[in-house]
Amino acid sequence: MHLSAENLAARRGEDLIFTNVSFDLSSGDALILTGRNGSGKSTLLRVVAGLLRQEKGRVVFTDSKGESDRPAGEASHYLGHRNAMKSELTVAENLAFWKTFLGDMAGGSGLNIDEAAEAVGLAGITHLPFGYLSAGQQRRFAFAKLLVAYRPIWILDEPTAALDAAADRLFVDLISSHQKSGGIVLAATHQALGLTNVREMRMTGFAGVGEGVWG
């Protein structure tokens, strides 16, 4: 399994954010994006996830059978700054929706709701409305969304926001477990996650015109 980006360029509005970004990741690899705010980390993640259209270049996902006709976004979980949960629904109802809506891709199977809640350290409170929970609890259950439906690629934008040190360690363990099972991780973060088999790409933003992005 491979995920690659080839000479990507992207803009937001009238501004070209980055150009000539390339990487190649195989099963079990992790790539951490670092850099100042506005350097293009979130934009790159959204391009790979299929949420933004690139200005140039391409993203290619090759599955375990060597086939590359599926967009990378379809093989990915994306966890952004928002939790993608309905406040008025219970945690169980939110997770049940995502489990049914997403389903499992070939090659793995998701946890049931109780197992996912236990995995993020919050067993026994899935009957509560999501909006009733603290910010840290909400973030944990947003991460549980990645566990109820199997996807080989996890795209994470500041995944440990609103979490304490214990939750940080729990998330790192879950991410590491995903890697060990052959998954790929692409994450933007301002802090070291302590992962193994990881590379770093420092995003610097677009330094000026004349870079040949239109060639």
C-alpha positions as CSV (number, residue, x, y, z in Angstrom):
1,M,0.0,0.0,0.0
2,H,1.3,3.4,-0.9
3,L,0.2,7.1,-0.6
4,S,2.2,9.6,-2.7
5,A,2.0,13.2,-3.6
6,E,3.7,14.5,-6.7
7,N,4.6,18.1,-7.1
8,L,1.5,19.5,-5.4
9,A,0.7,23.1,-5.4
10,A,-2.4,24.7,-3.8
11,R,-4.0,28.0,-3.3
12,R,-6.6,29.5,-0.9
13,G,-8.5,32.2,-2.6
14,E,-6.1,34.4,-4.6
15,D,-3.0,33.2,-2.6
16,L,-0.7,30.4,-3.6
17,I,0.0,28.6,-0.4
18,F,2.7,26.1,-1.4
19,T,4.3,24.6,-4.4
20,N,6.3,21.5,-5.4
21,V,5.4,19.3,-2.4
22,S,6.1,15.6,-2.8
23,F,6.2,12.6,-0.5
24,D,5.9,8.8,-0.7
25,L,4.5,6.7,2.2
26,S,4.2,3.0,2.5
27,S,2.3,0.7,4.9
28,G,3.3,1.5,8.5
29,D,4.8,5.0,7.7
30,A,3.9,8.3,9.3
31,L,4.6,11.8,8.0
32,I,4.4,14.7,10.4
33,L,4.0,18.2,9.0
34,T,5.5,21.0,11.0
35,G,5.8,24.8,10.4
36,R,4.3,28.1,11.5
37,N,0.7,28.9,11.2
38,G,-0.3,29.8,7.6
39,S,2.5,27.7,6.1
40,G,0.1,25.3,4.4
41,K,-0.1,22.3,6.8
42,S,-3.9,22.2,6.9
43,T,-4.2,23.0,3.3
44,L,-2.0,20.1,2.3
45,L,-4.0,17.7,4.5
46,R,-7.2,18.8,2.9
47,V,-5.8,18.4,-0.6
48,V,-4.7,14.8,0.2
49,A,-8.1,14.1,1.8
50,G,-9.9,15.3,-1.3
51,L,-11.5,18.3,0.4
52,L,-9.6,20.9,-1.6
53,R,-8.6,20.8,-5.2
54,Q,-4.9,21.2,-5.9
55,E,-3.6,23.8,-8.3
56,K,-1.0,21.4,-9.8
57,G,0.3,17.9,-9.2
58,R,-1.5,14.8,-8.1
59,V,-2.2,12.5,-5.1
60,V,-2.1,8.7,-5.7
61,F,-3.3,5.9,-3.5
62,T,-2.2,2.4,-4.4
63,D,-4.0,-0.4,-2.4
64,S,-2.6,-3.7,-1.3
65,K,-3.6,-5.3,-4.6
66,G,-1.5,-2.7,-6.5
67,E,-4.6,-0.9,-7.8
68,S,-4.6,2.9,-7.9
69,D,-8.0,3.8,-9.4
70,R,-9.5,4.9,-6.0
71,P,-9.0,8.5,-4.8
72,A,-6.9,8.8,-1.7
73,G,-9.8,10.5,0.1
74,E,-12.0,7.4,-0.1
75,A,-9.3,5.4,1.7
76,S,-8.8,8.0,4.4
77,H,-10.2,9.2,7.7
78,Y,-9.8,12.9,8.1
79,L,-9.9,14.5,11.6
80,G,-9.7,18.2,11.4
81,H,-10.1,21.0,14.0
82,R,-13.9,20.3,14.2
83,N,-15.2,17.1,15.7
84,A,-17.8,16.3,13.0
85,M,-20.4,15.3,15.6
86,K,-24.0,16.5,16.2
87,S,-24.3,18.1,19.7
88,E,-27.9,17.1,20.2
89,L,-27.3,13.4,19.4
90,T,-25.9,11.0,21.9
91,V,-22.3,9.8,21.5
92,A,-23.7,6.3,20.5
93,E,-26.0,7.8,17.9
94,N,-23.1,9.9,16.4
95,L,-20.7,6.9,16.2
96,A,-23.5,4.6,14.9
97,F,-24.1,7.1,12.1
98,W,-20.4,7.2,11.1
99,K,-20.0,3.4,11.3
100,T,-23.0,2.9,9.0
101,F,-22.3,5.8,6.7
102,L,-18.6,5.0,6.2
103,G,-18.5,1.2,6.5
104,D,-15.3,-0.7,6.3
105,M,-12.9,-0.8,3.4
106,A,-11.5,-4.1,2.4
107,G,-8.5,-5.1,4.5
108,G,-9.8,-4.4,8.0
109,S,-12.8,-4.0,10.3
110,G,-13.9,-1.3,12.7
111,L,-14.7,-1.7,16.4
112,N,-18.2,-1.7,17.7
113,I,-19.3,1.4,19.6
114,D,-18.6,0.1,23.1
115,E,-15.1,-1.1,22.0
116,A,-14.3,2.3,20.5
117,A,-15.5,4.1,23.6
118,E,-13.3,1.9,25.8
119,A,-10.3,2.4,23.4
120,V,-10.5,6.2,24.0
121,G,-10.9,5.7,27.8
122,L,-14.6,6.7,28.0
123,A,-16.6,3.5,28.3
124,G,-20.0,3.9,29.9
125,I,-21.0,7.4,28.8
126,T,-22.0,6.9,25.2
127,H,-25.6,7.4,26.2
128,L,-24.9,11.1,26.9
129,P,-25.6,13.9,24.4
130,F,-22.3,14.8,22.6
131,G,-22.8,18.5,23.5
132,Y,-23.0,17.7,27.2
133,L,-19.3,16.5,27.3
134,S,-16.2,18.5,28.0
135,A,-14.0,19.6,25.2
136,G,-11.5,16.9,26.0
137,Q,-14.1,14.2,26.1
138,Q,-15.5,15.4,22.8
139,R,-12.1,15.2,21.2
140,R,-11.6,11.7,22.4
141,F,-14.9,10.6,20.9
142,A,-14.1,12.4,17.7
143,F,-11.0,10.1,17.6
144,A,-13.3,7.1,18.3
145,K,-14.9,7.9,14.9
146,L,-11.6,6.6,13.3
147,L,-12.0,3.3,15.1
148,V,-15.6,2.3,14.2
149,A,-14.9,2.2,10.4
150,Y,-11.7,0.9,8.9
151,R,-9.7,3.2,6.7
152,P,-6.0,2.5,5.9
153,I,-5.0,6.2,5.9
154,W,-5.4,8.6,8.9
155,I,-5.2,12.3,8.1
156,L,-5.0,14.2,11.3
157,D,-4.9,18.0,11.8
158,E,-3.7,18.9,15.3
159,P,-5.2,15.6,16.7
160,T,-4.3,16.2,20.3
161,A,-5.9,19.7,20.6
162,A,-7.9,20.1,23.9
163,L,-6.3,17.0,25.4
164,D,-4.3,16.5,28.6
165,A,-1.1,14.5,28.8
166,A,-2.8,11.2,29.6
167,A,-5.0,11.5,26.5
168,D,-2.0,12.5,24.4
169,R,-0.3,9.2,25.3
170,L,-3.5,7.3,24.6
171,F,-3.8,8.8,21.2
172,V,-0.2,8.1,20.4
173,D,-0.7,4.5,21.3
174,L,-3.8,4.3,19.0
175,I,-1.9,5.9,16.2
176,S,1.1,3.6,16.7
177,S,-1.3,0.6,16.7
178,H,-2.7,1.8,13.4
179,Q,0.9,1.9,11.9
180,K,1.7,-1.5,13.2
181,S,-1.3,-2.9,11.5
182,G,0.0,-1.5,8.2
183,G,-1.8,1.8,8.3
184,I,-0.5,5.2,7.0
185,V,-0.6,8.4,9.1
186,L,-0.3,11.9,7.8
187,A,-0.5,14.5,10.6
188,A,0.0,18.2,11.2
189,T,1.1,19.1,14.8
190,H,2.9,21.7,16.8
191,Q,4.1,19.1,19.3
192,A,6.1,15.9,19.1
193,L,3.8,12.9,19.1
194,G,6.6,10.4,20.0
195,L,5.8,8.1,17.1
196,T,8.2,5.6,15.6
197,N,8.9,5.0,11.9
198,V,8.1,8.7,11.3
199,R,9.4,11.4,9.0
200,E,9.0,15.1,9.3
201,M,8.2,17.6,6.5
202,R,8.6,21.3,7.5
203,M,6.1,23.5,5.6
204,T,7.5,27.0,4.9
205,G,4.7,28.4,2.7
206,F,5.1,30.0,-0.7
207,A,8.3,32.1,-0.7
208,G,7.4,34.1,-3.8
209,V,6.6,34.1,-7.5
210,G,8.7,32.6,-10.3
211,E,8.8,29.1,-8.9
212,G,7.6,27.4,-12.1
213,V,4.3,26.2,-10.6
214,W,2.6,27.0,-13.9
215,G,5.0,25.1,-16.1
